[in-house]
């Protein structure tokens, strides 16, 4: 993986907690399953990395914990809302987030 650009270092400047990092890893792992990827860098050519809060429930967070963690990920721009139709919202994992996760993948997985 190439050296991170300034914008890709957002994760470090956002001061993600251990819980938020664990949640982001769970989300990227779910994305990788859908493309049969092995590490976050495999998402490079995936136009949208769709994510859902339910992934946190499936990964072991309680409903209350997942709601709080999801809110924190939204606030820190790890995930963001995307809509191409009125009144329809989807969530996408930010490119900078999965690129940063790729740099810690071996130590965190």
C-alpha positions as CSV (number, residue, x, y, z in Angstrom):
1,X,0.0,0.0,0.0
2,X,1.2,3.5,-0.8
3,X,2.1,6.0,1.8
4,X,-1.0,7.7,3.2
5,X,-1.9,11.2,2.0
6,X,-2.8,13.9,4.4
7,X,-6.5,13.4,3.9
8,X,-6.1,9.6,4.5
9,X,-4.6,10.3,7.9
10,X,-7.9,11.5,9.1
11,X,-8.3,8.3,11.2
12,X,-5.3,9.2,13.3
13,X,-6.4,12.8,13.7
14,X,-10.0,11.7,14.5
15,X,-8.6,9.9,17.5
16,X,-10.7,6.7,17.0
17,X,-11.2,4.8,20.2
18,X,-10.4,1.1,20.4
19,X,-14.1,0.4,20.2
20,X,-14.5,2.6,17.1
21,X,-11.5,1.0,15.5
22,X,-12.9,-2.5,16.3
23,X,-16.2,-1.4,14.8
24,X,-14.6,0.0,11.6
25,X,-12.7,-3.3,11.3
26,X,-16.0,-5.2,11.6
27,X,-17.5,-3.1,8.9
28,X,-14.6,-3.4,6.5
29,X,-14.5,-7.2,7.1
30,X,-18.2,-7.3,6.1
31,X,-17.4,-5.3,2.9
32,X,-14.6,-7.7,2.1
33,X,-16.9,-10.7,2.4
34,X,-19.1,-9.3,-0.3
35,X,-16.2,-9.0,-2.8
36,X,-14.2,-12.1,-1.6
37,X,-11.4,-9.7,-0.6
38,X,-8.6,-10.5,1.8
39,X,-7.6,-7.1,3.2
40,X,-9.0,-3.5,3.0
41,X,-6.7,-2.6,0.0
42,X,-8.9,-5.0,-2.0
43,X,-11.7,-2.4,-1.8
44,X,-9.7,0.0,-4.1
45,X,-11.8,-0.6,-7.1
46,X,-15.1,-1.0,-5.3
47,X,-17.0,2.2,-6.1
48,X,-19.1,2.2,-3.0
49,X,-18.3,0.3,0.2
50,X,-21.8,-0.1,1.6
51,X,-22.1,-0.7,5.3
52,X,-25.0,-1.1,7.7
53,X,-25.3,-0.7,11.5
54,X,-26.7,-4.2,11.7
55,X,-23.1,-5.5,11.1
56,X,-22.2,-4.3,14.5
57,X,-25.0,-6.3,16.1
58,X,-23.9,-9.4,14.2
59,X,-20.3,-8.8,15.4
60,X,-21.4,-8.8,19.1
61,X,-22.4,-5.3,20.0
62,X,-25.6,-4.9,21.9
63,X,-28.3,-2.7,20.3
64,X,-27.4,0.1,22.7
65,X,-23.7,-0.2,22.2
66,X,-24.1,-0.4,18.4
67,X,-26.2,2.7,18.3
68,X,-23.6,4.7,20.3
69,X,-20.7,3.3,18.3
70,X,-22.5,4.0,14.9
71,X,-23.2,7.6,16.0
72,X,-19.5,8.0,16.8
73,X,-18.5,6.6,13.4
74,X,-20.9,9.0,11.7
75,X,-19.6,11.9,13.7
76,X,-16.0,11.1,12.9
77,X,-16.8,10.6,9.2
78,X,-15.8,7.0,9.2
79,X,-19.2,6.2,7.6
80,X,-21.4,8.7,5.9
81,X,-24.9,8.8,4.5
82,X,-25.3,8.5,0.8
83,X,-28.5,8.9,-1.2
84,X,-29.2,8.9,-4.9
85,X,-32.9,9.0,-4.4
86,X,-35.1,11.3,-2.2
87,X,-36.0,9.8,1.2
88,X,-33.6,6.8,0.7
89,X,-30.4,6.6,2.7
90,X,-27.6,4.2,2.5
91,X,-24.3,4.3,4.4
92,X,-20.8,4.1,2.9
93,X,-17.5,3.4,4.6
94,X,-15.2,6.4,3.9
95,X,-12.3,5.6,1.5
96,X,-9.8,7.2,3.9
97,X,-11.1,4.9,6.7
98,X,-10.5,1.6,4.8
99,X,-7.2,2.8,3.5
100,X,-6.1,3.6,7.1
101,X,-7.5,0.2,8.3
102,X,-5.3,-1.4,5.7
103,X,-2.2,0.0,7.4
104,X,-3.1,-1.6,10.7
105,X,-4.8,-4.8,9.2
106,X,-2.0,-7.2,10.1
107,X,-1.7,-6.1,13.7
108,X,-5.4,-5.7,14.4
109,X,-6.8,-8.9,12.7
